[in-house]
Amino acid sequence: MGFNCGIVGLPNVGKSTLFNAVTKAGAQAANYPFCTIDPNVGRVAVPDERLAKIDAIIKSKRVLPTFIEFVDIAGLVRGASRGEGLGNQFLGHIRQVDAIVHVVRCFEDGDVIHVDGSTDPARDIDTINTELVYADFETVSKSVERLSKSLKSNDKKVLLSHDVGSRLKAHLEQLKPARAFLPGCTEDELEFLKSLHLITAKPILYATNVSEADLADMGESNKHVQTVKEIASKEGSGVVVVSARLEEELGQLEAEEAKQYLESLGQTEPGLNRLIRAGYNLLGLQTYFTAGIQEVRAWTIPKDTKAPQAAGVIHSDFEKGFICAEVYACEDLFKLGSESKVREAGLYRKEGKEYVCKDGDVMHFLFNV
């Protein structure tokens, strides 16, 4: 399992520049609105230094990372939910993603036009969030109207869905996102709401796009970044500080050159790494590994996943016929230097169906179908 993030934001905030950087997919990035005509999709390997360390010991034939998918949506403007700009055709693409990366302009540059004339993160965030709430309000309203026609049947599922839908409609009418409505809902109510694919029910990660100079203190002295952090804190959303322009420049360099360039700026890693880690944390994800002579591979699973379900990420037959999992921690492998020494230390163990996987587990599954 990987995960995907829809990149949204106003035109000219650095959205497509960031997308180009992380995917090297060559999406258009120009100094005018709506240069991205179709939703661009790119997959990038999730950087994880543990993979190379495992391979250095196991010496496999190939190393396979896990991936994250980014979907670049055209810049939204005020009125997008009602068809302004490129309108609802792009809001539809956001409904299919796991999380939303909202790129917010936190840099000053007279050469890059802002659609509203100035840099104001609070206004920009409000504009995007309002359009997303409007889009969800339309979706919920249509659902409630449809359910109203079946109320006379007294079907319990219809009655429940209509009730929770009506309450959510009133909630959205106050320009509050669906995610603020979800706590306290029953499992049956959540099942219905999930079927609506609400945009504002998805977790949000704000990517504050700053100048290279602002990376020196990770935006601590940038008043715009602090504004975004205050907003995110109230929402319970995540924030990551990036420089889209720097990330794009790094993507054009060889690995060693990129490393030296980052070091010259006082940075130890590219913003992409921070973005992915923040995304993992936002969605409650973790990584486990499989390791053998043929390949060393990383797999993404939700936290609290049990062993059979982790096996199912590889193949459904692994989950159906699950017998047990042979497990050890990658940190024990690094410390002791070989699988045989991990075994000798009693740290290589067998776990059953109730085992809850941990981040960094190296797992080998035994199954029978």
C-alpha positions in Angstrom: 0.0 0.0 0.0 1.2 3.4 -0.9 -0.8 6.6 -0.6 -1.6 9.6 -2.7 -1.8 13.3 -2.0 -3.7 15.9 -4.1 -1.7 19.1 -4.3 -4.0 22.2 -4.2 -3.6 25.9 -3.9 -4.3 29.2 -5.6 -2.6 29.8 -9.0 1.1 30.9 -8.8 1.8 29.8 -5.2 4.4 27.2 -6.4 2.1 24.2 -6.6 3.2 22.9 -10.0 6.8 23.9 -9.3 6.7 21.7 -6.2 5.1 18.9 -8.2 7.9 19.1 -10.8 10.5 18.9 -8.1 9.2 15.8 -6.4 8.2 13.8 -9.4 10.5 15.2 -12.1 7.4 14.7 -14.3 7.7 18.0 -16.2 4.3 19.4 -15.4 4.0 22.9 -16.8 4.9 25.7 -14.4 4.4 29.2 -15.7 3.7 32.7 -14.3 0.0 32.7 -15.2 -3.1 30.9 -13.8 -4.4 27.6 -15.1 -1.3 26.5 -16.9 -2.0 23.0 -15.6 -4.8 21.8 -17.8 -5.1 18.2 -16.7 -4.4 16.7 -13.3 -0.8 15.6 -13.5 0.0 12.4 -11.6 3.5 11.3 -10.6 4.9 8.6 -8.4 8.1 9.0 -6.4 10.1 6.6 -4.3 9.8 7.2 -0.6 13.4 7.9 0.7 14.3 5.5 3.5 18.0 5.1 4.4 17.1 1.8 6.2 16.6 0.1 2.8 20.3 0.6 1.8 21.5 -0.5 5.3 19.5 -3.7 5.1 20.7 -4.4 1.6 24.3 -3.8 2.7 23.9 -6.8 5.0 21.6 -9.1 3.1 23.2 -8.3 -0.3 20.1 -8.9 -2.4 19.7 -8.7 -6.2 17.5 -5.6 -6.1 16.2 -3.0 -3.8 12.6 -1.7 -4.1 11.3 1.3 -2.1 7.6 2.0 -1.5 6.0 4.9 -3.4 3.9 7.9 -2.9 1.7 9.4 -5.6 1.2 13.1 -6.1 -1.7 14.5 -8.0 -1.3 18.1 -9.2 -4.6 19.9 -9.5 -5.0 23.1 -11.4 -5.0 26.3 -9.3 -8.3 26.9 -7.7 -9.8 30.4 -7.5 -12.6 32.1 -5.6 -15.8 30.7 -7.1 -14.3 27.4 -8.3 -17.1 25.4 -6.7 -19.6 27.3 -8.9 -17.5 26.8 -12.0 -15.2 29.9 -11.9 -11.8 29.3 -13.4 -11.6 25.7 -14.3 -14.2 24.9 -11.7 -15.6 21.6 -10.5 -13.9 19.3 -13.0 -10.8 19.6 -10.8 -12.5 19.4 -7.5 -13.7 16.0 -8.6 -10.1 14.8 -8.8 -9.4 15.8 -5.2 -12.2 13.4 -4.0 -10.1 10.4 -5.0 -7.0 11.2 -2.9 -6.0 10.1 0.6 -4.8 13.5 1.8 -4.5 17.1 0.6 -1.3 19.0 0.4 -2.3 22.6 0.4 0.6 24.7 -0.9 0.5 28.2 0.6 2.6 31.1 -0.7 4.8 32.5 2.0 7.3 34.3 -0.1 7.4 37.9 -1.5 8.3 38.2 -5.2 7.1 41.1 -7.4 8.0 39.1 -10.5 5.5 36.3 -9.7 1.9 37.6 -9.9 -0.5 36.8 -7.1 -4.1 36.4 -8.2 -5.3 38.6 -5.3 -2.4 41.1 -5.6 -0.5 40.4 -2.3 0.9 37.6 -0.1 -1.7 36.8 2.5 -1.7 33.1 3.7 -4.8 33.5 5.9 -6.8 34.9 3.1 -5.5 32.3 0.6 -6.2 29.4 3.0 -9.7 30.7 3.6 -10.4 31.0 -0.1 -9.4 27.4 -0.9 -11.1 26.0 2.2 -14.3 27.9 1.5 -14.4 26.5 -2.1 -13.9 23.0 -0.8 -16.7 23.4 1.8 -19.0 24.7 -0.9 -18.2 21.7 -3.1 -19.0 19.3 -0.2 -22.2 21.2 0.6 -23.4 20.6 -2.9 -22.6 16.9 -2.7 -24.4 16.5 0.7 -27.4 18.6 -0.4 -28.0 16.3 -3.4 -27.6 13.2 -1.2 -30.1 14.5 1.4 -32.6 15.5 -1.4 -32.3 12.0 -2.9 -32.8 10.3 0.5 -35.8 12.5 1.3 -37.8 10.7 -1.4 -37.3 7.4 0.4 -38.2 8.5 3.9 -41.7 7.0 3.8 -40.2 3.5 3.5 -39.0 3.8 7.2 -35.9 2.0 6.2 -33.5 2.3 9.1 -30.5 2.9 6.9 -32.3 5.6 4.9 -33.5 7.3 8.1 -30.0 7.2 9.6 -28.3 8.5 6.4 -30.9 11.3 6.0 -30.4 12.4 9.6 -26.7 12.5 9.6 -26.7 14.1 6.1 -29.0 16.8 7.2 -26.9 17.6 10.3 -23.8 17.7 8.2 -25.4 20.0 5.7 -26.2 22.5 8.5 -22.6 22.1 9.7 -21.2 22.9 6.2 -23.5 25.8 5.8 -21.6 27.5 8.6 -18.4 27.1 6.4 -17.0 24.4 8.7 -15.1 21.5 7.1 -16.5 17.9 7.3 -13.5 16.7 9.3 -14.7 18.8 12.3 -18.1 17.0 12.1 -16.7 13.4 12.1 -15.7 13.1 15.8 -18.6 11.6 17.7 -20.3 9.9 14.7 -21.2 6.3 15.0 -19.7 3.6 12.8 -22.8 3.4 10.7 -22.9 7.2 10.2 -19.2 7.2 9.3 -19.8 4.4 6.7 -22.5 6.6 5.0 -20.3 9.7 5.1 -17.4 7.8 3.7 -19.5 6.9 0.6 -19.9 10.6 -0.1 -16.1 11.1 -0.7 -16.1 14.4 1.0 -13.1 16.6 0.2 -13.1 18.4 3.6 -13.1 15.2 5.5 -9.6 14.5 4.2 -6.6 15.4 6.4 -4.7 18.5 5.3 -1.0 19.1 5.2 0.0 22.7 4.6 3.2 23.2 2.6 4.4 26.7 3.2 6.4 27.7 0.2 9.2 30.0 1.2 12.4 31.5 -0.3 15.7 29.7 0.0 16.8 32.2 2.5 13.9 31.4 4.9 15.1 27.8 5.1 18.0 28.8 7.3 15.7 28.9 10.3 12.9 26.7 8.7 10.6 29.8 8.4 10.7 30.7 12.1 11.4 34.4 11.2 8.8 34.3 8.4 5.6 35.9 9.6 3.6 34.2 6.9 4.8 30.7 8.0 3.8 31.6 11.6 0.4 32.5 10.4 -0.1 29.2 8.7 1.2 27.3 11.8 -1.4 29.1 13.9 -4.2 28.2 11.5 -3.0 24.5 11.3 -2.7 24.2 15.1 -6.4 25.2 15.5 -7.4 22.7 12.8 -5.2 19.9 14.0 -3.5 19.9 10.5 0.1 19.4 9.7 2.7 22.0 8.4 5.9 21.4 6.5 8.3 24.2 5.3 9.6 23.9 1.8 11.1 26.0 -1.0 9.6 24.7 -4.2 12.2 26.5 -6.3 15.0 24.9 -4.4 13.4 21.5 -4.7 13.1 22.0 -8.4 16.8 23.0 -8.7 17.9 20.0 -6.6 15.9 17.7 -8.9 18.1 18.8 -11.8 21.4 17.9 -10.0 23.2 14.6 -9.6 22.9 13.1 -6.1 26.3 14.3 -4.8 25.9 17.8 -6.3 22.5 18.1 -4.6 23.9 17.0 -1.3 26.7 19.6 -1.5 24.2 22.3 -2.5 22.0 21.4 0.5 25.0 21.5 2.9 26.0 24.9 1.6 22.5 26.1 2.6 22.8 24.5 6.0 20.3 21.7 5.1 20.7 18.0 5.8 17.9 16.8 3.6 15.6 18.0 0.8 12.1 19.2 1.6 10.7 16.2 -0.2 11.8 14.0 2.7 10.1 16.3 5.2 7.0 16.4 3.1 6.7 12.6 2.9 7.4 12.1 6.6 4.7 14.6 7.4 2.3 12.9 5.1 3.0 9.5 6.7 2.4 11.0 10.1 -0.8 12.7 9.0 -2.2 9.5 7.6 -0.9 7.3 10.4 1.3 5.2 8.2 4.5 3.1 8.8 6.9 0.9 6.9 7.9 -2.7 7.2 10.4 -4.6 5.1 10.9 -7.9 3.4 14.5 -9.0 2.9 16.0 -11.9 1.0 18.5 -12.8 -1.7 16.1 -11.9 -4.5 15.1 -8.5 -3.1 14.9 -6.1 -0.2 11.6 -4.2 -0.3 9.7 -1.6 1.7 6.0 -1.8 2.2 3.6 0.9 3.6 0.8 -0.1 6.0 -1.4 1.9 8.5 -0.2 1.9 12.1 -1.8 -0.9 14.2 -2.0 -3.2 11.2 -1.9 -6.9 12.2 0.4 -9.4 10.6 -2.2 -11.1 8.3 -3.3 -7.7 6.8 0.3 -6.7 6.4 0.9 -9.9 4.5 -2.1 -9.1 2.3 -0.4 -5.9 1.1 2.0 -8.2 -0.8 -0.7 -10.6 -2.1 -4.2 -11.5 -1.0 -3.2 -15.2 -0.8 -0.7 -14.3 1.9 -3.5 -13.0 4.1 -6.0 -15.8 3.3 -3.6 -18.6 4.0 -1.6 -16.8 6.8 0.1 -19.2 9.2 2.6 -17.0 11.0 5.2 -14.3 10.5 8.9 -14.5 11.2 9.9 -11.1 12.5 12.8 -9.0 13.7 13.6 -5.3 14.0 15.8 -3.8 11.4 17.6 -1.9 14.2 18.7 -5.3 15.6 20.0 -6.3 12.2 22.1 -3.1 12.0 23.4 -3.5 15.5 24.4 -7.2 15.2 25.4 -7.3 11.6 23.6 -10.4 10.3 20.4 -12.4 10.4 22.2 -15.3 12.0 23.4 -13.2 14.9 19.8 -11.8 15.3 18.7 -15.4 15.6 21.4 -16.3 18.1 20.4 -13.3 20.2 16.9 -14.6 20.4 15.5 -11.6 18.5 14.3 -13.5 15.5 10.8 -14.7 16.5 7.5 -16.1 15.2 4.3 -14.1 15.6 0.7 -15.1 15.0 -2.4 -13.5 13.7 -2.8 -11.0 16.5 0.7 -9.5 16.2 0.6 -5.7 15.6 3.3 -4.7 13.2 5.9 -2.1 14.2 7.6 0.5 12.0 10.9 -1.0 10.9 10.0 -4.7 11.2 11.6 -7.1 8.8 9.0 -9.8 8.1 8.9 -13.2 6.3 5.4 -14.7 6.0 4.5 -18.4 6.1 1.2 -19.2 4.4 -0.8 -22.1 2.9 -3.4 -21.8 0.2 
